[in-house]
Amino acid sequence: MDLHESITSQTDISFTLAKHVFSNAVKGNTNLVLSPLSIQTVLGLIAAGSNGPTQDQLLSFLKSKSIDELNSLYSHIVSVVFADGSPNGGPRLSIANGIWIDQRLPLKPSFKQVVDNVYKAASEYVDFQNKAAEVVNQVNQWTKMKTNGLIEEILDRDAVDNMTRLILANALYFKGEWNEKFDASETNDHKFHLLDGLPIRVPFMTSKKKQYIAAFNGFKVLRLPYKQGTDTRCFSMYFILPDAGDGLPALFDKISTEPGFLNHRVPLRKVSVGKFLIPKFKITFEFEASDILKGLGLTLPFCGGGLTEMVDSTLPENLSVSKVFHKSFIEVNEEGTEAAAVTVTLIMPMSLFIEKEIDFVADHPFLFLIKDESTGVVLFLGSVMNPLAG
């Protein structure tokens, strides 16, 4: 497996997913944050438990040649990218995978091996038949614990019933301090122009220090590194700012249709800045990913069955994905960034469903992402339409 190639493909999928979510959310100046990586991790787990055309479609969607290649990629992400960096002075990181299984359905040994060794997932047998509400509470408590309290719940009380057979979940957490923190006493209110041009006043951070900024045709890219630990990883946040105040939709189109977009747009050297303003923001965003995934052509896990490699069953039913829920949180301030995401999938029987001073004034809608520079893995991705709207 070419790890670099796999991660580039994973990033391309991330932008495609984000673009489709953005297209649905752009009405009404909705802020957006999601972790395509979290969604893809759950899809990888589903792929490992599927076969036939369903597995083929999942591999195609995830731009992977085989289950072995996919397992290698996610094993690397789980064990290397998301190893906690805080003991070494770097960002605090964690990834958790969980599976809740109908107590009548033992996991197949081959699937359990992938669950345990690749995804390091905790698995628990539960009573969906009589205690569905208790399982919802368990999943929500797991969500709260694994996201350090940033996401308190992911499932409504009635999301799970006695027809549920499995729940697959992924949770990510990130907390990093800027390599060069902003001086809070310098933070002041300035105008931010919404997509329709209307101005609002929001708190902006600023600095007179040199910054990693590069200007391209129609947009600029800012890279803010996080404090690095003693390991080889180096995490950064990127701000991708269109020149035009209403240029974000077109920029999303460009990014999502150009493979390897980010690889060629990394600001590598610091430049002097003229006017430099970055808004503080805090976003919580949730959506049901099922329709987004179907709209992108991933249909068979929802209606074609093929999820035959997860459990041993004497029950006469063909399992399929019922719902995919996703929720993310991010806060950006003078100190750094804290972010979390959770993805939960319900599985049920199918029958049911040049150097010069560069200004960087982020005073209109822009994209952002958090990336591990050493591998290229994108952890979080989003857009700010209105910094005051949660």
ZAMARGU-4260 file (C-alpha; in steps of 0.2 Angstrom, whole numbers, plus 5000, padded with zeros to 4 digits):
<rodrens>
0) 5000/5000/5000 | 5006/5017/4996 | 5001/5026/5012 | 5003/5044/5004 | 4992/5039/4989
5) 4979/5032/5001 | 4979/5048/5012 | 4978/5059/4997 | 4962/5049/4991 | 4955/5050/5009
10) 4957/5069/5008 | 4949/5070/4991 | 4934/5060/4998 | 4934/5072/5013 | 4932/5088/5002
15) 4918/5079/4991 | 4908/5074/5007 | 4910/5092/5014 | 4905/5100/4998 | 4889/5090/4997
20) 4885/5094/5016 | 4889/5112/5012 | 4877/5113/4997 | 4863/5107/5008 | 4868/5119/5023
25) 4873/5135/5014 | 4855/5142/5015 | 4854/5154/5030 | 4872/5157/5034 | 4874/5140/5042
30) 4892/5136/5049 | 4898/5119/5046 | 4911/5107/5054 | 4912/5089/5051 | 4925/5075/5052
35) 4925/5065/5036 | 4938/5055/5043 | 4926/5049/5057 | 4913/5044/5044 | 4926/5035/5033
40) 4932/5025/5048 | 4915/5019/5051 | 4912/5015/5033 | 4929/5005/5033 | 4922/4995/5047
45) 4906/4992/5037 | 4917/4987/5022 | 4927/4974/5033 | 4910/4966/5037 | 4903/4965/5020
50) 4905/4955/5004 | 4901/4955/4985 | 4894/4971/4977 | 4891/4980/4993 | 4910/4978/4998
55) 4915/4983/4980 | 4905/4999/4981 | 4912/5003/4998 | 4930/5001/4992 | 4926/5011/4976
60) 4918/5025/4987 | 4933/5025/4999 | 4945/5024/4984 | 4954/5008/4990 | 4959/4993/4980
65) 4956/4980/4993 | 4950/4977/5011 | 4968/4974/5016 | 4974/4991/5009 | 4959/4999/5019
70) 4963/4990/5035 | 4981/4995/5033 | 4976/5014/5031 | 4964/5014/5046 | 4976/5004/5057
75) 4989/5017/5053 | 4977/5031/5057 | 4971/5023/5074 | 4988/5019/5080 | 5000/5032/5073
80) 4990/5048/5068 | 4979/5048/5083 | 4992/5043/5096 | 4990/5055/5110 | 5004/5069/5109
85) 5001/5078/5125 | 5013/5068/5135 | 5027/5074/5123 | 5021/5092/5123 | 5010/5091/5107
90) 4991/5091/5104 | 4980/5080/5115 | 4972/5067/5103 | 4961/5052/5104 | 4951/5040/5093
95) 4939/5027/5099 | 4928/5014/5090 | 4914/5005/5098 | 4902/4991/5093 | 4886/4986/5101
100) 4879/4969/5096 | 4863/4960/5098 | 4866/4947/5111 | 4859/4933/5100 | 4872/4937/5086
105) 4890/4932/5090 | 4903/4941/5079 | 4911/4931/5066 | 4929/4927/5071 | 4936/4935/5055
110) 4927/4951/5058 | 4931/4951/5077 | 4949/4950/5072 | 4948/4966/5062 | 4937/4975/5075
115) 4950/4971/5089 | 4967/4972/5080 | 4964/4985/5066 | 4951/4997/5073 | 4954/4993/5092
120) 4936/4994/5094 | 4927/4990/5111 | 4913/4978/5108 | 4898/4974/5119 | 4883/4962/5118
125) 4867/4971/5122 | 4848/4967/5123 | 4840/4977/5109 | 4824/4967/5111 | 4820/4973/5128
130) 4832/4987/5133 | 4834/4998/5118 | 4832/5014/5128 | 4846/5008/5139 | 4857/5005/5124
135) 4854/5023/5118 | 4860/5029/5135 | 4875/5018/5134 | 4880/5025/5116 | 4877/5043/5122
140) 4887/5041/5138 | 4901/5033/5127 | 4900/5048/5115 | 4901/5061/5130 | 4916/5052/5137
145) 4926/5049/5121 | 4923/5067/5115 | 4929/5074/5132 | 4911/5081/5135 | 4911/5092/5120
150) 4897/5081/5112 | 4884/5075/5125 | 4873/5064/5114 | 4872/5058/5096 | 4856/5047/5097
155) 4838/5052/5101 | 4829/5041/5113 | 4818/5033/5099 | 4833/5030/5087 | 4836/5012/5092
160) 4822/4999/5094 | 4820/4980/5095 | 4824/4978/5077 | 4842/4985/5079 | 4855/4972/5077
165) 4872/4982/5078 | 4878/4999/5081 | 4895/5005/5075 | 4903/5021/5081 | 4918/5031/5080
170) 4923/5046/5090 | 4938/5058/5088 | 4945/5072/5100 | 4958/5085/5096 | 4965/5099/5107
175) 4980/5109/5102 | 4989/5125/5107 | 4995/5137/5094 | 5014/5137/5091 | 5012/5156/5093
180) 4997/5160/5103 | 4987/5176/5100 | 4987/5190/5113 | 4969/5191/5119 | 4971/5210/5123
185) 4973/5213/5105 | 4957/5204/5100 | 4944/5217/5094 | 4927/5218/5085 | 4928/5221/5067
190) 4915/5219/5052 | 4912/5201/5045 | 4903/5201/5029 | 4890/5187/5027 | 4888/5178/5010
195) 4874/5190/5005 | 4886/5205/5009 | 4877/5210/5025 | 4890/5215/5039 | 4890/5210/5057
200) 4903/5214/5071 | 4913/5199/5078 | 4928/5197/5088 | 4944/5195/5078 | 4961/5189/5084
205) 4977/5198/5076 | 4996/5197/5076 | 5010/5207/5068 | 5021/5192/5067 | 5026/5184/5051
210) 5014/5170/5045 | 5013/5155/5033 | 5002/5163/5020 | 5002/5159/5001 | 4991/5168/4988
215) 4984/5159/4973 | 4972/5163/4959 | 4956/5168/4967 | 4960/5163/4985 | 4973/5163/4999
220) 4979/5150/5011 | 4985/5152/5029 | 4993/5139/5039 | 4993/5140/5058 | 5004/5127/5066
225) 5000/5119/5083 | 5013/5117/5096 | 5023/5102/5092 | 5028/5088/5103 | 5044/5077/5103
230) 5037/5065/5090 | 5038/5067/5071 | 5020/5073/5070 | 5016/5091/5066 | 4998/5097/5066
235) 4992/5113/5058 | 4975/5122/5055 | 4972/5129/5037 | 4961/5144/5033 | 4956/5144/5014
240) 4949/5161/5010 | 4942/5166/4994 | 4946/5183/4987 | 4928/5187/4983 | 4916/5190/4998
245) 4903/5178/4990 | 4917/5166/4983 | 4915/5151/4995 | 4903/5141/4985 | 4914/5142/4969
250) 4929/5138/4979 | 4921/5122/4987 | 4917/5117/4969 | 4935/5119/4964 | 4943/5110/4979
255) 4931/5095/4977 | 4934/5092/4959 | 4953/5094/4959 | 4962/5078/4965 | 4976/5082/4978
260) 4971/5100/4979 | 4979/5103/4996 | 4995/5094/4992 | 4999/5109/4980 | 4993/5123/4991
265) 5004/5122/5007 | 5012/5138/5013 | 5029/5133/5017 | 5038/5149/5022 | 5033/5164/5033
270) 5029/5181/5025 | 5027/5198/5032 | 5008/5202/5035 | 5000/5219/5033 | 4982/5217/5040
275) 4979/5201/5048 | 4963/5196/5056 | 4956/5179/5061 | 4938/5178/5069 | 4936/5168/5085
280) 4922/5155/5082 | 4913/5140/5090 | 4903/5128/5080 | 4892/5113/5083 | 4885/5104/5068
285) 4875/5088/5066 | 4867/5079/5051 | 4861/5062/5046 | 4874/5057/5033 | 4863/5043/5025
290) 4856/5054/5012 | 4873/5063/5008 | 4881/5046/5006 | 4867/5039/4995 | 4868/5055/4984
295) 4886/5052/4981 | 4882/5034/4975 | 4885/5024/4990 | 4868/5015/4990 | 4871/4996/4992
300) 4875/4996/5011 | 4858/5004/5013 | 4847/4993/5002 | 4858/4979/4994 | 4862/4969/5010
305) 4879/4961/5008 | 4883/4964/5027 | 4886/4945/5029 | 4903/4945/5037 | 4899/4953/5053
310) 4889/4941/5063 | 4884/4922/5064 | 4865/4922/5063 | 4852/4909/5061 | 4839/4923/5059
315) 4831/4923/5042 | 4836/4942/5039 | 4847/4952/5028 | 4856/4966/5037 | 4859/4983/5030
320) 4864/5000/5036 | 4848/5010/5042 | 4855/5027/5047 | 4872/5036/5049 | 4872/5050/5061
325) 4886/5063/5063 | 4890/5077/5075 | 4905/5088/5076 | 4911/5102/5087 | 4925/5115/5086
330) 4931/5130/5095 | 4945/5142/5089 | 4952/5155/5101 | 4968/5164/5105 | 4975/5149/5114
335) 4972/5136/5100 | 4958/5124/5095 | 4947/5110/5103 | 4937/5099/5092 | 4928/5083/5093
340) 4917/5072/5081 | 4906/5056/5082 | 4899/5045/5069 | 4886/5032/5073 | 4879/5019/5061
345) 4863/5008/5065 | 4862/4991/5056 | 4845/4983/5055 | 4836/4969/5044 | 4835/4976/5027
350) 4816/4974/5025 | 4814/4989/5036 | 4823/5005/5027 | 5030/5183/4978 | 5035/5189/4994
355) 5027/5205/4999 | 5016/5209/5013 | 5000/5199/5012 | 4984/5204/5020 | 4974/5190/5027
360) 4957/5197/5033 | 4945/5183/5035 | 4930/5195/5036 | 4919/5184/5024 | 4915/5166/5023
365) 4930/5154/5022 | 4935/5136/5024 | 4946/5128/5038 | 4953/5111/5041 | 4965/5103/5054
370) 4978/5092/5046 | 4993/5081/5052 | 5008/5087/5041 | 5018/5072/5043 | 5005/5060/5035
375) 4993/5072/5027 | 4978/5066/5036 | 4964/5078/5037 | 4955/5077/5054 | 4942/5090/5053
380) 4935/5101/5039 | 4922/5115/5039 | 4917/5132/5034 | 4913/5148/5043 | 4898/5158/5037
385) 4894/5168/5052 | 4907/5167/5067 | 4893/5172/5079 | 4881/5158/5075 | 4885/5142/5084
</rodrens>
